[in-house]
Amino acid sequence: MTIADSPTQSAKLDSKVPGGPMEDRWTNYKFDLKLVNPANRRKFDVIIVGTGLAGGSAAATLAEMGYNVKAFCIHDSPRRAHSIAAQGGINAAKNYKGDGDSVHRLFYDTVKGGDYRSRESNVHRLAEVSVDIIDQCVAQGVPFAREYGGLLDNRSFGGAQVSRTFYARGQTGQQLLLGAYGAMNRQIHAGKIEMHTRQEMVDLVVVNGVARGIITRNLKTGEYERHSAHTVLMCTGGYGNAFYLSTNAKNSNVTAAWRAHKRGAYFANPCYTQIHPTCIPRSGDYQSKLTLMSESLRNDGRVWVPLTKGDTRKATEIPEAERDYYLERKYPSFGNLVPRDVASRNAKTVCDEGRGVGPTGEAVYLDFADAIKRDGRSTIEARYGNLFEMYERITGDNPYEMPMRIYPAVHYTMGGLWVDYNLESTIPGLFVLGEANFSDHGANRLGASALMQGLADGYFVIPATIASHLAGRKLEEVTKDHPAFKEAEASARKRADDLMAIKGTRSVESMHRELGNLVWNYCGMERTAEGLKEGKRKIADLRSQFWTDVRVIGDQNTINQDLEKAGRVADFMEFAEVMMHDALVRDESCGGHFRAEHQTEEGEAKRDDEHFSHVTAWEFNGPDAVPTEHREQLTFEEVKLTTRSYK
Ligand SMILES: Cc1cc2nc3c(=O)[nH]c(=O)nc-3n(C[C@H](O)[C@H](O)[C@H](O)COP(=O)(O)OP(=O)(O)OC[C@H]3O[C@@H](n4cnc5c(N)ncnc54)[C@H](O)[C@@H]3O)c2cc1C
C-alpha cells in the first residue's frame, strides 16, 4: 500500500523521519543532508520571525555560520519575549546526579509523558541534543545553579523519577534568553543580523509555492513593509491566549502562525493545550492575566485539600489526620511530581467534589511546612525565594507561614504548525521552531522541556536542516516588487482597514474575554462532544458579532495598540473554531485533551490507539468552511504503547 492509499496517512504529510537504529538516526541524517559551504552561506538571506529562545538561538547560530539574518519581533527588544518568563528550568540527560538518567530515559519519559502522541525520532533527537544545550549555555555564561562541589545542580520536574532539570533560581528563561541575546548582539554588531523590533508579521509571502518573504506592520509608525529572503523561520510562540486568561505574556498570540496557515501551512493538533496545575487562582471577573507558580515548587511543596467538604478552617488549623494529600495517596511512585495533566485533572476533581479551598473554592494547597521543618527556611528561600516573594506580592499571604493556594491554568500549547523532521512546514521554505510548531511533546508536555525544545530547534536542528532547502532546491531571484508581495501587502492593509471601519460598540478586550470564557468552558480541562458542538456554534456567532460590532479606536497610520490587539483577537476567533473542531474529531482522551466520555473507572485519560494514534493536521479552506483533515500516522518502534501509569 502506498502512502497515498493509506487510510490514515496523508501523502501531504511526509515526516521525512530517517530509518535505521534510533540512536544513530540524527547523526546519519545530518551526514546525508546537503551542505551549504561556508563561502556560499553569505549568498542566502534568512528571515526569522520571533526572537524568543527559539528564534534568538536560531538567529545567533545561523548568523555565526555566515547566513544573512533579518530578525523581527513585536517587542521593543528580543529580551522582552515571553521566554523571559520561564521559571523552573530546562531538562538535559547529563546524569550529573548519577540517579540513572540517560538519553534513552529522557526520550522514554518524554514519549510517555506526551501520552504516546509524538514522533519517536524527533523526541530521541531532542534527548540527544539536550546535553549539548547545557554546554552551549554554560559557554555563554548562563549562571545555572551549582552544587557545593561546583557541578551544575539539578532538580526534578513532573513525569520523571530522576533529577535532570537545570535551573537558574526561578529565572531560568531570563538567563537563557540573556545568553541567546548576547550571542545575537555579537552578530548584530558584526552586521550579520539585521534586527527589526516593534514589527509585526501580518502575512507570509509565498512565491510559486515557496515561502519567500513576509509583510510586516511597523508598530510605531503603522507603515507596512515588505521583506524578502530565501527562507522564512517562524518562531512566534504559542497560542495559549486564545483562552484570554493564561500564564502567557499578554502579547503572545497566534497571528503569525494563523496567517501562515491561511497561506497553506497545516495546523497540527490544535486541541492539545497544557493546563498547568500550579498557578495563582483567579480572583475576579476583571483579571487579565494569570501567574504561574513554577512546577519546581512541587519538589518540596505538598499538595492537599481538607478531607471533608466545606471545611472553612484556616489551613494551619486543619490537623494532619484531616488532610488529604491526594496526589501522594493516588500516585505513590510519583507523588506530587506526577505530570501536569494528571495533577491538573486531580485538582479539578477535588474542587468539583466541594473540597476546594479559598474564597472561590477553586484552589488546593501547596504546602511547604514539612520542607521548611526538614531543610530549614534559608534552604527553601535559596531554592524558591523569588517565587515566594512573587506569590506574597500578588496574594498578600506569606507562603513560609501559610500554604500557597493554587489552581490549574492555561499555560502551554502543544499544537502548532505541522513540521517534518527538518522542521519544515507544508509550505516549502517555511520552517517553524519552538512553541509555534506542533513539536515533540505529543498530547502533554513534561515540565522543563519547552526550553529544551526551543533551544534544540534553534541551536542544533535548524542549523543543519536549513540546508535541505537552501542547497536542495533551486531558488529563483525574487524581489519585493513581485506580485505576490503586492497582493499580500494589499490584503494585510485591507484587513486592518476593515477592522477600523466597523466602528461598532464593543471593545476588543471585552470580545477577547468572552471568547476566552467560551474556549475555557467548552474546550478547557474537560471536553465533551456536546459541549464542543455548542462551543463551536457560540464562537462562530461571536466571530460574526466581532466583525459587525467591534470598535477599534485610534488611527491606522500610527502606533495603535487597539488595532494590533484587534488583529490578533480576530485570528484567535478563527483559530478557536478549529481548536474546538479538532477536539471534537479526536474522539479519545490523551494527555491534556480530556474527553469526559473516554475515561477509566479511576478517572484517568483513556486513549484509543487503534483509531487515534496519529497527528491531525488541518488545511485551511476559508474562515467559514470546515478545514480538511490530514493525518500523519505515528509508529512506535522503541517505546511500547501502554496505559500511562504514575502509580
Ligand atoms: C510563566 C511561564 C513559565 C514557564 N517556565 C518554563 C520552564 O521553566 N521550563 C520550560 O521548559 N518551559 C517553560 N515555559 C514555557 C516556555 O517559556 C515557552 O514555551 C518558550 O519560552 C517559548 O519560546 P519561543 O521562543 O517558542 O516563543 P516566545 O518566547 O513566546 O517568543 C515569541 C517571539 O515571537 C515574536 N512574535 C510573536 N508574534 C509575532 C509577529 N506576528 N510578528 C513578529 N514577531 C512576533 C515575539 O516578539 C517574540 O520575540 C514557561 C511558560 C510560562 C508561561
The ligand as a Gaussian input file, in Angstrom:
#p B3LYP/6-31G(d) Opt

LIG

0 1
 C        5.147000      31.609000      33.174000
 C        5.805000      30.557000      32.331000
 C        6.864000      29.821000      32.829000
 C        7.474000      28.843000      32.053000
 N        8.516000      28.133000      32.574000
 C        9.106000      27.179000      31.824000
 C       10.197000      26.430000      32.333000
 O       10.624000      26.618000      33.471000
 N       10.762000      25.496000      31.537000
 C       10.317000      25.252000      30.260000
 O       10.885000      24.399000      29.586000
 N        9.309000      25.985000      29.745000
 C        8.690000      26.925000      30.482000
 N        7.646000      27.641000      29.957000
 C        7.342000      27.511000      28.533000
 C        8.362000      28.311000      27.716000
 O        8.672000      29.514000      28.389000
 C        7.881000      28.667000      26.311000
 O        7.311000      27.551000      25.713000
 C        9.039000      29.146000      25.462000
 O        9.762000      30.168000      26.112000
 C        8.563000      29.633000      24.109000
 O        9.665000      30.141000      23.408000
 P        9.540000      30.567000      21.896000
 O       10.877000      31.104000      21.507000
 O        8.976000      29.471000      21.108000
 O        8.448000      31.741000      21.892000
 P        8.363000      33.149000      22.675000
 O        9.350000      33.277000      23.769000
 O        6.925000      33.323000      23.002000
 O        8.792000      34.202000      21.588000
 C        7.920000      34.592000      20.573000
 C        8.608000      35.665000      19.748000
 O        7.809000      35.920000      18.608000
 C        7.618000      37.321000      18.441000
 N        6.332000      37.455000      17.736000
 C        5.134000      36.933000      18.060000
 N        4.230000      37.218000      17.092000
 C        4.883000      37.927000      16.149000
 C        4.501000      38.511000      14.906000
 N        3.273000      38.390000      14.410000
 N        5.433000      39.215000      14.218000
 C        6.713000      39.347000      14.696000
 N        7.128000      38.775000      15.838000
 C        6.221000      38.092000      16.552000
 C        7.673000      37.882000      19.837000
 O        8.030000      39.236000      19.792000
 C        8.777000      37.006000      20.446000
 O       10.021000      37.529000      20.099000
 C        7.010000      28.601000      30.745000
 C        5.938000      29.332000      30.245000
 C        5.321000      30.274000      31.044000
 C        4.118000      30.976000      30.517000

